[in-house]
Amino acid sequence: MGADVDLEQEIQELKRRHNAVILAHYYQESEIQDVADFVGDSLALAQAAAKTQADVIVFCGVHFMAETAKILNPTRRVLLPDLKAGCSLSDRCPPAAFRAFKEKHPEHFVVSYVNSSAAVKAMSDVICTSSNAVKIVNQVPRDRQILFAPDQHLGRYVMKQTGRDMVLWPGSCIVHEIFSEKRLVQLKVQHPDAEVVAHPECEEAVLRHADFIGSTKALLDYVLKSPKREFIVVTEAGILHQMKRGAPDKLFIPAPPDNDCSCNECPYMRLNTLEKLYQCMRDGTPELTLPAELQTAALAPLRRMLEWSL
């Protein structure tokens, strides 16, 4: 590819040529967020995918998000810049193991987090995101026991918020489980006026230091509206781009992991790049496909989520 290629301009031209829409998660690199038609969290992206009239959906996120878009749009093409962009939560809940786990609790109503494979979704009664998990669980009939998968930390948070007892699949996110309580406390000492905002996928020891807990979109909305000027942000660092755009006069401090790596950046999300986005739109590949019977089975719990989220 020549050095003189204006990738952003080329992407816009390809989008017009193919009647494509670009959906990007908040955890994508800033250059991708800036060329996307819609930037959001998992719930908002699922809602956008359900409403789109585009012929091609280019999903800048991870594999399960593109699967969700395909399930909701079985006749449309769904492209993912890098098919290797997976998810530790999804990977830690293999369908065969989940099926065996579910069979041990045959009477339970299954609520699965959207960060799961299409196969796990197909075995679920309803899907949720971190934005709507409390609302979804509150709508499960009170006489039904609940199995919640795959994020145990989100599950525990939801249990506290709803008062519902749930059987939890023992999964976790590699990004959110690595935040250090000790280093967070040290950071709070260094910035005594800063509020701590955290994602519910974080471990309970970290969440107890948070002034506000919410989904990625909820965190963004909170810091933009808050009169506070400094925030320690305990989630994937990609959200800081939108926070800084929305409130350039405020200070946003990414929470430190428990070592010196860049572990507050999701390695799967960062597999997508602006160059890969351009190439996948130019070549029409890689395209995400799913067996028709799997799409049909996973569609019902996703539709139920969208209905219960209204």
Backbone torsions as a table, in degrees:
resi	resn	phi	psi	omega
1	MET	NA	129.5	-177.3
2	GLY	-68.1	148.8	-178.0
3	ALA	-68.3	-19.1	-176.7
4	ASP	-88.5	2.9	179.7
5	VAL	-73.5	125.2	175.3
6	ASP	-87.6	98.0	-173.3
7	LEU	-60.6	-42.4	-178.5
8	GLU	-63.0	-42.3	179.1
9	GLN	-66.1	-42.1	179.0
10	GLU	-63.6	-40.1	179.8
11	ILE	-64.0	-42.1	178.2
12	GLN	-63.2	-38.5	179.1
13	GLU	-68.0	-42.5	178.3
14	LEU	-64.5	-36.2	178.2
15	LYS	-61.8	-44.3	178.8
16	ARG	-66.5	-42.5	-176.6
17	ARG	-63.1	-37.8	-173.8
18	HIS	-104.5	6.9	-175.4
19	ASN	49.3	56.7	-176.1
20	ALA	-107.1	153.3	172.7
21	VAL	-120.8	138.6	179.5
22	ILE	-106.8	117.6	176.8
23	LEU	-107.4	132.5	-177.2
24	ALA	-134.3	138.5	176.2
25	HIS	-81.0	155.8	178.6
26	TYR	-59.3	-20.7	-176.9
27	TYR	-88.8	2.1	176.1
28	GLN	-74.9	159.7	178.2
29	GLU	-61.9	154.3	-170.9
30	SER	-59.9	-35.0	-178.9
31	GLU	-63.2	-36.2	178.6
32	ILE	-72.1	-42.1	178.0
33	GLN	-57.4	-36.3	-175.1
34	ASP	-73.1	-22.4	179.3
35	VAL	-100.3	-5.8	-176.4
36	ALA	-74.1	151.0	174.0
37	ASP	-77.8	-29.6	-178.9
38	PHE	-146.3	128.7	177.0
39	VAL	-118.2	130.3	-177.7
40	GLY	-166.3	-175.7	174.8
41	ASP	-91.3	-175.1	-172.1
42	SER	-61.4	-41.1	179.9
43	LEU	-65.5	-49.3	-178.4
44	ALA	-62.5	-36.5	179.0
45	LEU	-69.7	-38.2	176.1
46	ALA	-64.1	-41.1	178.4
47	GLN	-65.4	-40.4	178.3
48	ALA	-65.5	-40.2	179.0
49	ALA	-64.4	-35.9	-179.2
50	ALA	-69.8	-26.6	-175.1
51	LYS	-96.0	-17.3	-169.9
52	THR	-64.7	147.3	175.0
53	GLN	-109.1	7.4	-179.1
54	ALA	-68.3	152.8	176.3
55	ASP	-78.1	-30.0	-177.4
56	VAL	-128.0	129.9	174.8
57	ILE	-106.7	117.8	176.8
58	VAL	-101.7	111.8	-172.6
59	PHE	-102.6	110.5	176.1
60	CYS	-95.7	89.9	-178.4
61	GLY	-167.3	-139.5	178.8
62	VAL	-118.8	174.8	-166.8
63	HIS	-57.0	-45.2	-175.8
64	PHE	-65.3	-29.0	178.2
65	MET	-69.0	-42.0	177.0
66	ALA	-66.1	-37.2	175.5
67	GLU	-59.7	-43.6	179.5
68	THR	-60.0	-43.6	178.6
69	ALA	-62.1	-39.6	179.8
70	LYS	-68.6	-40.6	179.0
71	ILE	-61.5	-39.7	-179.6
72	LEU	-78.3	-16.7	-178.1
73	ASN	-136.1	68.4	-172.9
74	PRO	-62.8	-23.0	-178.0
75	THR	-95.2	-5.4	-178.9
76	ARG	-100.1	154.0	176.3
77	ARG	-81.1	136.3	177.1
78	VAL	-121.7	121.3	179.5
79	LEU	-108.8	144.8	176.4
80	LEU	-129.4	120.5	-174.9
81	PRO	-51.9	-34.5	178.5
82	ASP	-140.6	111.6	-178.1
83	LEU	-65.2	-15.6	178.8
84	LYS	-81.2	-2.9	178.8
85	ALA	-73.8	88.9	-176.6
86	GLY	-97.6	-150.2	-178.4
87	CYS	-156.6	128.4	-177.8
88	SER	-63.4	-36.8	177.9
89	LEU	-62.3	-48.0	179.6
90	SER	-63.2	-43.2	-178.4
91	ASP	-64.4	-30.1	-177.7
92	ARG	-84.3	7.1	177.1
93	CYS	-131.8	71.2	-179.1
94	PRO	-63.0	139.8	-176.5
95	PRO	-54.0	-42.9	-178.5
96	ALA	-64.0	-42.5	178.7
97	ALA	-67.8	-37.9	178.9
98	PHE	-66.5	-38.7	178.2
99	ARG	-60.5	-43.6	178.9
100	ALA	-64.7	-39.2	178.6
101	PHE	-64.2	-43.2	179.8
102	LYS	-64.5	-37.5	-178.9
103	GLU	-65.6	-22.0	176.3
104	LYS	-76.8	-13.7	-178.4
105	HIS	-132.2	62.4	-169.5
106	PRO	-65.4	-22.2	-177.3
107	GLU	-93.2	-1.8	-174.3
108	HIS	-81.6	143.7	172.9
109	PHE	-81.4	125.1	-171.8
110	VAL	-96.5	116.4	174.1
111	VAL	-108.5	115.7	-179.5
112	SER	-111.9	134.6	175.4
113	TYR	-65.7	145.7	-177.5
114	VAL	-60.7	-22.8	177.3
115	ASN	-76.0	63.3	-178.7
116	SER	-150.3	162.2	-178.3
117	SER	-72.0	162.6	176.3
118	ALA	-59.1	-35.1	-179.4
119	ALA	-66.4	-39.2	177.1
120	VAL	-69.6	-40.2	176.7
121	LYS	-58.6	-39.4	-178.2
122	ALA	-64.9	-21.7	178.6
123	MET	-94.1	7.7	-173.3
124	SER	-106.7	160.2	175.5
125	ASP	-89.4	-33.8	177.8
126	VAL	-155.1	151.9	177.6
127	ILE	-104.6	155.7	174.2
128	CYS	-139.8	165.3	170.2
129	THR	-122.1	175.3	177.4
130	SER	-67.1	-23.5	178.3
131	SER	-69.7	-36.5	-171.6
132	ASN	-120.2	8.2	-173.5
133	ALA	-57.2	-43.7	180.0
134	VAL	-64.5	-44.0	179.8
135	LYS	-63.1	-40.9	-179.7
136	ILE	-66.0	-49.7	-177.5
137	VAL	-62.8	-34.8	178.2
138	ASN	-65.0	-18.5	-179.7
139	GLN	-95.5	-5.4	174.8
140	VAL	-70.0	131.8	-179.1
141	PRO	-48.9	136.8	-174.3
142	ARG	-65.3	-20.3	-179.0
143	ASP	-88.7	3.6	179.5
144	ARG	-104.3	133.8	170.0
145	GLN	-76.2	153.9	-172.1
146	ILE	-121.1	135.8	169.0
147	LEU	-108.9	127.1	-176.4
148	PHE	-119.9	131.6	-178.9
149	ALA	-147.7	160.4	-6.5
150	PRO	-101.0	0.2	-173.9
151	ASP	-94.9	112.2	-176.7
152	GLN	-69.9	-32.4	-177.7
153	HIS	-71.9	-43.9	173.8
154	LEU	-61.3	-40.3	179.2
155	GLY	-59.5	-44.6	179.7
156	ARG	-65.0	-38.9	177.8
157	TYR	-62.1	-44.9	-180.0
158	VAL	-64.5	-38.9	177.6
159	MET	-59.1	-41.9	179.3
160	LYS	-65.9	-38.2	-176.4
161	GLN	-75.6	-30.7	-174.0
162	THR	-104.0	-21.2	-174.1
163	GLY	76.3	8.6	179.2
164	ARG	-90.7	133.2	174.3
165	ASP	-81.9	135.9	-177.4
166	MET	-137.7	146.7	169.8
167	VAL	-83.7	125.6	-173.2
168	LEU	-108.5	131.7	167.5
169	TRP	-70.3	136.9	-172.6
170	PRO	-83.3	54.9	-179.7
171	GLY	-102.9	165.3	177.6
172	SER	-160.1	163.0	-179.5
173	CYS	-94.3	132.8	-177.0
174	ILE	-63.6	-28.0	179.0
175	VAL	-77.0	-51.3	-172.4
176	HIS	-75.7	-20.5	-179.6
177	GLU	-84.3	-7.6	-174.3
178	ILE	-97.1	-5.2	178.3
179	PHE	-65.4	137.3	-173.5
180	SER	-96.6	123.3	176.1
181	GLU	-61.6	-43.5	-178.8
182	LYS	-60.7	-45.7	-177.7
183	ARG	-73.2	-28.8	175.5
184	LEU	-66.2	-43.8	178.3
185	VAL	-62.3	-41.3	177.5
186	GLN	-61.2	-39.4	179.5
187	LEU	-67.3	-37.2	177.0
188	LYS	-63.9	-35.8	177.8
189	VAL	-66.2	-39.4	179.8
190	GLN	-70.6	-27.4	-178.2
191	HIS	-128.2	73.5	-173.4
192	PRO	-65.0	-19.9	-179.9
193	ASP	-92.5	-2.9	-176.3
194	ALA	-82.0	142.1	171.1
195	GLU	-90.8	146.2	177.5
196	VAL	-99.9	123.0	175.9
197	VAL	-118.0	135.0	-171.0
198	ALA	-140.7	150.3	177.0
199	HIS	-85.0	141.5	-177.4
200	PRO	-68.2	-4.9	173.1
201	GLU	-75.7	-10.4	179.5
202	CYS	-71.3	158.9	178.9
203	GLU	-67.3	153.7	-175.6
204	GLU	-58.9	-35.6	179.7
205	ALA	-62.0	-31.6	177.8
206	VAL	-81.0	-42.0	-176.4
207	LEU	-61.8	-29.2	-176.8
208	ARG	-68.7	-13.0	176.8
209	HIS	-95.3	-0.2	-174.9
210	ALA	-83.7	140.4	172.1
211	ASP	-83.5	-24.8	178.4
212	PHE	-148.2	135.2	178.3
213	ILE	-121.1	131.2	179.4
214	GLY	-172.3	172.7	176.3
215	SER	-63.6	171.4	-179.7
216	THR	-55.6	-46.5	179.4
217	LYS	-65.0	-39.9	179.3
218	ALA	-64.4	-39.1	177.2
219	LEU	-62.9	-43.7	179.3
220	LEU	-61.1	-49.3	-179.8
221	ASP	-60.5	-40.1	-176.3
222	TYR	-64.5	-49.3	-175.5
223	VAL	-68.9	-28.7	178.9
224	LEU	-72.1	-32.4	-177.7
225	LYS	-90.2	-23.3	-175.1
226	SER	-66.1	142.0	175.0
227	PRO	-73.3	-12.8	178.7
228	LYS	-64.3	154.2	-176.8
229	ARG	-107.8	-14.6	-177.2
230	GLU	-130.1	140.4	-178.7
231	PHE	-141.5	136.7	169.5
232	ILE	-98.5	120.2	-170.4
233	VAL	-105.9	115.5	-175.6
234	VAL	-106.8	76.8	172.1
235	THR	-165.6	-175.4	-179.8
236	GLU	-57.7	134.8	-169.3
237	ALA	-68.3	-11.5	-179.6
238	GLY	-61.2	-27.6	-178.8
239	ILE	-66.9	-21.5	-178.6
240	LEU	-61.1	-26.4	179.4
241	HIS	-61.7	-47.7	179.7
242	GLN	-70.4	-34.0	177.3
243	MET	-63.7	-44.3	-179.6
244	LYS	-68.8	-34.9	176.7
245	ARG	-65.9	-40.7	-176.8
246	GLY	-78.5	-26.7	-178.1
247	ALA	-143.9	73.2	-175.7
248	PRO	-64.9	-15.0	-178.9
249	ASP	-90.9	-1.8	180.0
250	LYS	-102.3	159.5	179.9
251	LEU	-104.3	124.9	179.4
252	PHE	-117.4	120.4	-174.0
253	ILE	-112.0	116.6	178.1
254	PRO	-69.0	132.5	179.7
255	ALA	-65.7	142.9	-176.9
256	PRO	-83.0	142.8	171.3
257	PRO	-75.3	-179.0	-176.0
258	ASP	-88.3	15.3	173.4
259	ASN	-149.5	-167.4	-174.4
260	ASP	-100.7	18.2	179.1
261	CYS	-86.5	178.4	175.9
262	SER	-93.9	46.8	-171.0
263	CYS	-76.5	-5.4	172.8
264	ASN	-86.3	10.1	170.9
265	GLU	-114.1	127.6	-178.9
266	CYS	-71.0	119.1	-178.3
267	PRO	-64.8	-26.2	179.0
268	TYR	-74.5	-45.9	178.1
269	MET	-58.3	-37.4	-174.0
270	ARG	-80.3	-1.5	173.8
271	LEU	-69.1	-28.3	176.1
272	ASN	-77.1	133.0	177.7
273	THR	-130.9	166.3	179.2
274	LEU	-61.5	-37.8	179.4
275	GLU	-65.6	-43.8	178.3
276	LYS	-65.2	-35.4	176.8
277	LEU	-62.1	-46.2	178.0
278	TYR	-60.8	-47.2	-176.9
279	GLN	-64.3	-39.5	-177.7
280	CYS	-70.7	-32.6	177.3
281	MET	-74.6	-34.9	178.4
282	ARG	-68.0	-43.1	-173.3
283	ASP	-96.5	-12.7	-178.0
284	GLY	70.4	26.8	-178.2
285	THR	-156.7	150.5	4.4
286	PRO	-77.2	139.3	177.9
287	GLU	-104.8	136.2	178.5
288	LEU	-88.9	128.3	177.7
289	THR	-128.4	153.4	178.5
290	LEU	-138.9	148.7	174.4
291	PRO	-59.5	141.2	-176.1
292	ALA	-57.7	-41.3	-177.5
293	GLU	-66.9	-33.0	177.5
294	LEU	-70.1	-41.3	177.6
295	GLN	-58.7	-44.8	-178.3
296	THR	-64.1	-43.4	-178.3
297	ALA	-67.1	-35.6	-177.9
298	ALA	-82.4	-16.0	-176.2
299	LEU	-68.7	-40.5	-175.2
300	ALA	-59.5	-50.0	179.4
301	PRO	-67.1	-29.5	176.0
302	LEU	-69.7	-42.4	176.8
303	ARG	-62.3	-38.7	178.6
304	ARG	-62.3	-40.3	177.0
305	MET	-59.5	-47.4	-178.4
306	LEU	-63.4	-38.0	178.4
307	GLU	-68.0	-42.6	-178.5
308	TRP	-74.0	-12.6	-179.0
309	SER	-88.5	-7.9	-177.6
310	LEU	-69.0	NA	NA
